Amino acid sequence: MTSSTSKETSESNPSPIEEGNPPEVGFLQKTLQELKLVVWPSRQQLFSESIAVILMVTLSAASIAAVSRFYSWGASQIFR
């Protein structure tokens, strides 16, 4: 059942290569069609999620620095 439907759609909508267009044109058209389907975040959502990412990166960097300094201090105490 689905094979006849796929044959009909492929015959009615030839690919860009069959039309004589270079493959890049078809890729660009399909990319633009996909971008129209994207649900973009609101300004408030973008701002709040950006703050959350910046906060988490800052906390991660601080914790890694603290662990590094602790091990550095410990190594300096052992290997005087």
N, C-alpha and C positions, 0 to 999 in steps of 0.2 A: 504494500500500500504506500509506503513512504518513498519507494524508489521512483514511482511515477510522479509524485509531487516534486522530488528533488530534480528530476529531469526537466519538468516544466519550468521550474524556477531558474535552472541553469541555462535553459534555452532563451527565456525571456530576459534575463539579466546577464549578458555576456561579460566576462571579466575584462578589466582594462587592457590586458595584453591582447585579447582578441579584437578589441576595438582599435588597436593601433597606438594606444597611449603607452608611454614608458611605465614600468612598474612603480616608479616613485610617485606618479600622479595618483594611482589607486591607493597606495599606502597613505598618502597625505589626506585623501578624501575619507578613508576609513578612520584615520586618526582623528580628524575633525568631527566625524559622526560620533565616535566614542567620547570625545571631550564634551559633547552636548549632553551626554547621558550622566555625566559626573554630577553628584550632589555636592556643591561647594559649601563650606562652612560659613556661618554668619560672622560678622566682624567681632561680636562679643565672644562667640565660641572660639574663634581663631586666637583672640587675645588671651582668654583664660587658659587654653591648652598650651599656648606658647609660654606663658608664665609657669605652668606646671612643668614643662620640659626644662626650662632654664633652672628652676628650683631643684629638680631631681639631678641634673647634671652637676650643679654646684654642690649639693650634698654628697654625691658620689665622689667628686674630686676631693672634697674635704676629708671624707672618710679614708680614701686611698692615701692621701697625704699623711693623715694621722697614723695609720698603720705603718707606713713607710718610715716615718720619724721614730715610731716606737721601736721597730726592728733595728734601725740605725743606732739608736741610743743603746739598745740591748747588745748589739754587736760591739759597740765602743766600750761597753763595760766589761765584756768578756775578753776582748782582744786588745788590751792596753799595751 
